[in-house]
Amino acid sequence: MTYQRFIKDKENEAIMHDKEESAVILLMEHIAGLETNELYMKMHDEVSPEIESKFNEVFDKYLNENKPMQYLIGTSCFYGYDFIVNEDVLIPRYETEELVENILYRYDEHFKGKDVEVCDLATGSGCIAISLALEEKHMHVVASDISNEALAVARVNNEKFNAGVEFFQGDMLEPFKGRKFDIFVSNPPYIPEDEEVMSLVKDNEPNIALFGGNDGMKFYRIILSGVKPLLKDKAIICFEHGYDKKEEMIALAHEYFPKSKVEVLKDLEGKDRMTFIYVGDFKWEE
């Protein structure tokens, strides 16, 4: 059977089991050891019995054990890098890639060529911190998480990519008291506690990294109420948040930084997903 036919059959099988068909390509790339473009070049080649057997072994678990594919194969691609993931960390989402991209754009616009200190709070797998460090050598990145288990994963990823990020364990801002940062970024838990969450996520990913209080805003309040002493005179605060929290984020930003410019950015689906707060003397084009 050709790769094309095999993949199509498995995608149909995934749909019949109410699973994500995109997991089929993800698994095939992993089993066959191929990049996406390489796999598409082989679509008319025959799938070997060995690859078919290995694929089916993992795919059966995906269909029947309610486990995310990324946990089954142990990796998740984020910003072009294959991050190690397990049940101790959230699976990186593509929306968060857009947060990284927008931080890099704004570094180029406001700090280009300068060394900057960057802090990533609630780092999880380390995907934000490590991607920033790898993409911009002028960024000196530190990151933290309350979970020692999550930090163990982040440190393995840091070593894998030789990214040079420093990791600290602690609750929210506590590990960084006495330090100053040019860029402060966080993608904290932001799902409201009473919001319905699909079982594949709720039953597998760490709940401590999912839920952000009654309204999903708990950790933004904690961060914004205490982050000012950690910022240099000119600094950017960068958040990912729920798509329906634009007005709450703007109000909260103005409460703690009334003189700062606040920018809410949409993701590729047109949803209000990121808020940037510019603290200090920034120059803006008329």
Disulfide bonds with the S-S distance in Angstrom:
none
